[in-house]
Amino acid sequence: MSKRPAGPAKPAEASKDAVIADLRRQLAAARSEARLLKRRLEAARPAEPPSGSDPPRELLDDLRAAAPRKTATPTANVAVKLGRRLGVWRSPVVIGVAAAMLAAFAVDAGVGWYQARALREARQARLLLENTAMRSLYVELKRIAYEPDGKSFRMTLSLQNTSPAGPLYVMLNAVGVYVQSGTNWLQVPSRPAEGVSWGVVKLVDGYSYDVVFMPDVANWAELIPGYMHVRIQSDLLVSEKAQPGNDVVERRTPFYVYLKPHGANDESIKARSRMSGVPPVFIPMPPH
């Protein structure tokens, strides 16, 4: 077998030599740049670095030292400051002041709750007493009659206790009597009859008392022929206790009547009002 010619291998060897030569030039340039950096760093340092140190290692350390990085020092300072501030709350004086303030708030809240409860209970008790005074105390105008003096009238008021809870203590006050004149109501004199006095009455079942009044008014209004228009007002104070405190309510009861004056002409009244029989002394009317 014949041998192949060796000529074609020479270009490959020449290319390899060129690559090696290029690598050597790059290595020399890198070493030159390293030496240049080393001289610059040595010129910038204030002190001579120790001998025998590895130049590439020093360069790496210097680059790491020059690079920006986070430090833990501010966090440590903040932690120390926070700890010092929290230490104030461990003081016995601060703890005592805080405890006193909390106790004051607690006492204030307790007093407010107690006062609200007391007011609510007092309001409920008053509502119950008002209901008793209005529903369990019956006030009635029984009669009105002429007095022998020819000027006055005597009326009888009746009180009736229908409450099953027990007696009521009623304060009798002066009874107001008013006669209408035009569009006005004029008050006329009134007084308790003999044997009657204004004061507290223990009302277990029923009680009646008389009041004398004199309606001496000129030009009185004549809504019904021959009759005066009269308003009678009974003001009572009611309690369920003999020695009451604030548990007292007022009971006001008005009565409206038509009142025949002394010396009225019955025949004229019958003719004008078409009334049969003897005209009564008074004619009760509903409140208006």
MARTI-58485 format. One line per 10 residues: number of its first residue (from 1); their letters; for each residue x negated, y negated, z negated of C-alpha. Coordinates in nm, 3 decimals. Example, Ala and Ser with C-alpha at 12.3 -4.5 7.8 and 13.67 -1.06 7.14 Angstrom:
<pts>
1) AS) -1.230:0.450:-0.780 | -1.367:0.106:-0.714
</pts>
This chain:
<pts>
1) MSKRPAGPAK) 0.000:0.000:0.000 | -0.142:-0.342:0.084 | -0.183:-0.618:-0.188 | 0.015:-0.940:-0.182 | -0.185:-1.268:-0.139 | -0.255:-1.470:-0.464 | -0.199:-1.806:-0.303 | 0.159:-1.874:-0.424 | 0.066:-1.856:-0.801 | -0.156:-2.162:-0.790
11) PAEASKDAVI) 0.131:-2.415:-0.771 | 0.290:-2.267:-1.089 | -0.032:-2.296:-1.285 | -0.075:-2.654:-1.169 | 0.279:-2.741:-1.287 | 0.214:-2.582:-1.629 | -0.107:-2.781:-1.670 | 0.081:-3.100:-1.589 | 0.347:-3.026:-1.857 | 0.079:-2.955:-2.118
21) ADLRRQLAAA) -0.107:-3.275:-2.031 | 0.220:-3.473:-2.063 | 0.294:-3.320:-2.406 | -0.057:-3.409:-2.523 | -0.006:-3.768:-2.414 | 0.327:-3.786:-2.603 | 0.166:-3.635:-2.915 | -0.116:-3.887:-2.899 | 0.134:-4.171:-2.863 | 0.337:-4.044:-3.161
31) RSEARLLKRR) 0.022:-4.018:-3.373 | -0.074:-4.371:-3.271 | 0.268:-4.503:-3.370 | 0.247:-4.316:-3.703 | -0.093:-4.469:-3.777 | 0.044:-4.812:-3.688 | 0.339:-4.772:-3.924 | 0.110:-4.648:-4.197 | -0.114:-4.955:-4.165 | 0.188:-5.187:-4.180
41) LEAARPAEPP) 0.321:-5.018:-4.490 | -0.019:-5.031:-4.662 | -0.046:-5.399:-4.581 | 0.299:-5.466:-4.727 | 0.237:-5.276:-5.055 | 0.096:-5.474:-5.352 | -0.112:-5.188:-5.481 | -0.320:-4.920:-5.320 | -0.137:-4.590:-5.300 | -0.308:-4.291:-5.455
51) SGSDPPRELL) -0.550:-4.103:-5.234 | -0.473:-3.763:-5.098 | -0.100:-3.831:-5.051 | 0.066:-3.701:-4.746 | 0.133:-3.996:-4.506 | 0.448:-3.855:-4.353 | 0.587:-3.780:-4.701 | 0.516:-4.137:-4.817 | 0.682:-4.279:-4.508 | 0.992:-4.067:-4.571
61) DDLRAAAPRK) 1.008:-4.176:-4.936 | 0.971:-4.543:-4.841 | 1.247:-4.517:-4.585 | 1.475:-4.347:-4.840 | 1.399:-4.613:-5.099 | 1.467:-4.893:-4.852 | 1.801:-4.747:-4.741 | 2.118:-4.888:-4.916 | 2.284:-4.650:-5.159 | 2.541:-4.649:-5.442
71) TATPTANVAV) 2.427:-4.681:-5.799 | 2.598:-4.552:-6.111 | 2.487:-4.844:-6.329 | 2.802:-5.068:-6.285 | 3.032:-4.777:-6.367 | 2.838:-4.705:-6.683 | 2.860:-5.074:-6.784 | 3.235:-5.080:-6.725 | 3.282:-4.767:-6.930 | 3.087:-4.919:-7.218
81) KLGRRLGVWR) 3.293:-5.241:-7.205 | 3.623:-5.052:-7.199 | 3.516:-4.849:-7.494 | 3.425:-5.160:-7.689 | 3.765:-5.323:-7.620 | 3.960:-5.015:-7.720 | 3.767:-5.007:-8.040 | 3.958:-5.319:-8.154 | 4.278:-5.111:-8.182 | 4.104:-4.886:-8.431
91) SPVVIGVAAA) 4.079:-5.174:-8.675 | 4.299:-5.130:-8.988 | 4.410:-5.494:-8.964 | 4.532:-5.456:-8.606 | 4.705:-5.129:-8.689 | 4.872:-5.290:-8.990 | 4.995:-5.589:-8.788 | 5.131:-5.360:-8.516 | 5.306:-5.141:-8.773 | 5.458:-5.449:-8.940
101) MLAAFAVDAG) 5.589:-5.576:-8.607 | 5.739:-5.238:-8.522 | 5.903:-5.222:-8.864 | 6.045:-5.574:-8.819 | 6.191:-5.481:-8.481 | 6.339:-5.163:-8.629 | 6.495:-5.354:-8.921 | 6.636:-5.619:-8.684 | 6.788:-5.350:-8.463 | 6.937:-5.177:-8.767
111) VGWYQARALR) 7.087:-5.499:-8.902 | 7.233:-5.581:-8.560 | 7.388:-5.236:-8.533 | 7.534:-5.262:-8.886 | 7.677:-5.609:-8.821 | 7.831:-5.500:-8.492 | 7.986:-5.199:-8.662 | 8.120:-5.412:-8.951 | 8.270:-5.665:-8.709 | 8.430:-5.386:-8.506
121) EARQARLLLE) 8.580:-5.228:-8.816 | 8.704:-5.566:-8.944 | 8.862:-5.640:-8.605 | 9.035:-5.303:-8.602 | 9.162:-5.352:-8.959 | 9.295:-5.697:-8.869 | 9.473:-5.563:-8.562 | 9.635:-5.293:-8.775 | 9.742:-5.552:-9.033 | 9.883:-5.780:-8.762
131) NTAMRSLYVE) 10.075:-5.487:-8.621 | 10.211:-5.408:-8.970 | 10.309:-5.772:-9.031 | 10.492:-5.791:-8.699 | 10.653:-5.447:-8.686 | 10.694:-5.341:-9.048 | 10.804:-5.677:-9.190 | 11.155:-5.768:-9.082 | 11.261:-6.133:-9.136 | 11.628:-6.222:-9.093
141) LKRIAYEPDG) 11.840:-6.535:-9.128 | 12.139:-6.398:-9.314 | 12.370:-6.701:-9.353 | 12.404:-7.079:-9.362 | 12.670:-7.242:-9.582 | 12.779:-7.591:-9.682 | 12.652:-7.740:-10.008 | 12.902:-7.912:-10.237 | 12.733:-8.254:-10.195 | 12.881:-8.284:-9.845
151) KSFRMTLSLQ) 12.536:-8.347:-9.683 | 12.319:-8.042:-9.739 | 12.322:-7.680:-9.625 | 12.201:-7.363:-9.793 | 12.049:-7.086:-9.585 | 11.952:-6.737:-9.698 | 11.645:-6.560:-9.558 | 11.591:-6.188:-9.602 | 11.262:-5.992:-9.593 | 11.253:-5.618:-9.539
161) NTSPAGPLYV) 10.946:-5.393:-9.566 | 10.972:-5.086:-9.342 | 10.606:-4.980:-9.369 | 10.553:-4.625:-9.503 | 10.198:-4.715:-9.610 | 10.311:-4.897:-9.924 | 10.406:-5.244:-10.048 | 10.324:-5.567:-9.870 | 10.217:-5.884:-10.046 | 10.389:-6.182:-9.886
171) MLNAVGVYVQ) 10.305:-6.546:-9.951 | 10.621:-6.757:-9.925 | 10.558:-7.102:-9.780 | 10.785:-7.400:-9.722 | 11.042:-7.337:-9.451 | 11.045:-7.599:-9.176 | 11.380:-7.725:-9.044 | 11.399:-7.935:-8.722 | 11.696:-8.099:-8.550 | 11.687:-8.183:-8.180
181) SGTNWLQVPS) 11.742:-8.546:-8.088 | 11.717:-8.608:-7.719 | 11.409:-8.414:-7.609 | 11.238:-8.435:-7.951 | 11.250:-8.214:-8.258 | 11.279:-8.414:-8.581 | 11.188:-8.246:-8.909 | 11.437:-8.285:-9.193 | 11.387:-8.237:-9.570 | 11.398:-7.882:-9.707
191) RPAEGVSWGV) 11.325:-7.727:-10.047 | 11.359:-7.393:-10.227 | 11.689:-7.345:-10.404 | 11.710:-7.327:-10.783 | 11.536:-7.019:-10.919 | 11.317:-6.985:-10.608 | 10.952:-7.090:-10.589 | 10.689:-7.063:-10.319 | 10.433:-6.797:-10.406 | 10.332:-6.434:-10.358
201) VKLVDGYSYD) 10.603:-6.168:-10.356 | 10.533:-5.797:-10.384 | 10.761:-5.659:-10.117 | 10.838:-5.291:-10.178 | 11.178:-5.274:-10.012 | 11.377:-5.596:-9.964 | 11.379:-5.954:-10.090 | 11.609:-6.253:-10.025 | 11.569:-6.621:-10.109 | 11.762:-6.944:-10.045
211) VVFMPDVANW) 11.645:-7.272:-9.895 | 11.838:-7.601:-9.910 | 11.801:-7.858:-9.628 | 11.972:-8.182:-9.527 | 11.993:-8.249:-9.149 | 12.053:-8.622:-9.171 | 11.971:-8.717:-8.812 | 12.144:-8.975:-8.596 | 12.208:-8.912:-8.227 | 12.148:-8.539:-8.253
221) AELIPGYMHV) 12.163:-8.337:-7.932 | 12.500:-8.176:-7.865 | 12.433:-7.874:-7.644 | 12.758:-7.713:-7.761 | 13.049:-7.948:-7.829 | 13.054:-8.047:-8.196 | 12.731:-7.862:-8.293 | 12.375:-7.972:-8.372 | 12.082:-7.779:-8.223 | 11.857:-7.670:-8.513
231) RIQSDLLVSE) 11.526:-7.483:-8.531 | 11.424:-7.307:-8.852 | 11.063:-7.190:-8.885 | 10.949:-6.937:-9.147 | 10.570:-6.920:-9.203 | 10.448:-6.629:-9.416 | 10.106:-6.494:-9.510 | 10.096:-6.114:-9.525 | 9.842:-5.874:-9.677 | 9.833:-5.515:-9.794
241) KAQPGNDVVE) 9.632:-5.607:-10.106 | 9.728:-5.798:-10.418 | 9.388:-5.972:-10.420 | 9.307:-6.004:-10.050 | 8.985:-6.130:-9.900 | 8.983:-6.196:-9.530 | 9.251:-5.935:-9.466 | 9.539:-6.185:-9.448 | 9.747:-6.255:-9.136 | 10.010:-6.516:-9.061
251) RRTPFYVYLK) 10.362:-6.421:-8.965 | 10.556:-6.704:-8.798 | 10.926:-6.645:-8.727 | 11.140:-6.912:-8.558 | 11.520:-6.915:-8.565 | 11.746:-7.125:-8.340 | 12.102:-7.199:-8.442 | 12.389:-7.429:-8.355 | 12.502:-7.598:-8.678 | 12.842:-7.757:-8.741
261) PHGANDESIK) 12.800:-8.082:-8.938 | 12.991:-8.166:-9.253 | 13.334:-8.313:-9.179 | 13.347:-8.184:-8.821 | 13.693:-8.171:-8.657 | 13.762:-7.803:-8.593 | 14.057:-7.873:-8.362 | 13.846:-8.099:-8.143 | 13.569:-7.839:-8.128 | 13.820:-7.567:-8.032
271) ARSRMSGVPP) 13.970:-7.782:-7.763 | 13.638:-7.890:-7.613 | 13.469:-7.550:-7.626 | 13.778:-7.335:-7.571 | 13.699:-7.148:-7.891 | 13.962:-6.932:-8.061 | 13.985:-6.921:-8.437 | 13.805:-7.137:-8.689 | 13.465:-7.259:-8.558 | 13.187:-7.104:-8.771
281) VFIPMPPH) 12.937:-7.310:-8.969 | 12.649:-7.186:-8.756 | 12.603:-6.987:-8.437 | 12.273:-6.796:-8.413 | 12.081:-6.803:-8.086 | 11.785:-6.598:-7.959 | 11.438:-6.764:-7.963 | 11.387:-6.995:-7.666
</pts>
